Amino acid sequence: MQYDGHVLVVEDEPALRIDLVDFLLARGFQVDQAATCRESLDLLERARPDLILLDLALPDGSGFAVAAAARQRYGLSVGIIMLTAFGDEAHRLAGLGVGADIYLVKDTSLREIEACCRNLLRRLRPSLTENADAAAPAWRVDEMLWQLLTPDGGVVSLTATEIAFLKPLMAAPHVPQKRSHLSPGGEPRNLDAVVLRLRRKIEAVSSHPPPFKAVYGSGYVFTGVPSEPRNSV
């Protein structure tokens, strides 16, 4: 299972910040964003992210100050990845000196940034990645009976299109699936109707929210945990 970490993206360049935020959201992360030191420090006072993806050259100060504040407030429980245009040894050493775990330059690909985020999460919080499935309630599709079984014992009758929507999502939890792969007949408008109807059916019988959500610019992602008996998805 891919662990969905909480990332704070600190970057003053709007285009790059949007690219980072959209990509990380599509890859299953929860993302906050800030463009200045002040915004970053305000966010750190309200919540602790798992990771900070941090630029150094900010309009009201240096990312070094944000890194130092994060370390002072949350210690080693926060991962810090510096992503900056300064690739020289002096800046790298300074970044590592204030507590950065990883130092990247801005020509690093989005895929490599994601890999660094996931590797750092595994190093910092192994118990979360190992035990997340066991701690979370499971959902199950019974294709023989055309039913979705909820974690609290609810039973939702499914149509063929609803099963076709759920199966690829539950087969790859926390991995966004494109609308074109989920749409009945390849028509996105039909998919919207299927999702709306399924949400209402689940909410009518279960105290748990529907185990899927829309992903901006992609499609949908399964956010629950599927159980794995023989007759389920």
Secondary structure, 3 states (H helix, E strand, C coil): CCCCCEEEEECCCHHHHHHHHHHHHHCCCEEEEECCHHHHHHHHHHCCCCEEEECCEECCEEHHHHHHHHHHHHHHHCEEEEEECCCCHHHHHHHHHCCCCEEEECCCCHHHHHHHHHHHHHHHCHHHHHHHHHHCCEEEEECCCCEEECCCCCEEECCHHHHHHHHHHHHCCCCCEEHHHHCHHHCHHHHHHHHHHHHHHHHHHCCCCCCEEEECCCEEEECCEECCCCCCC
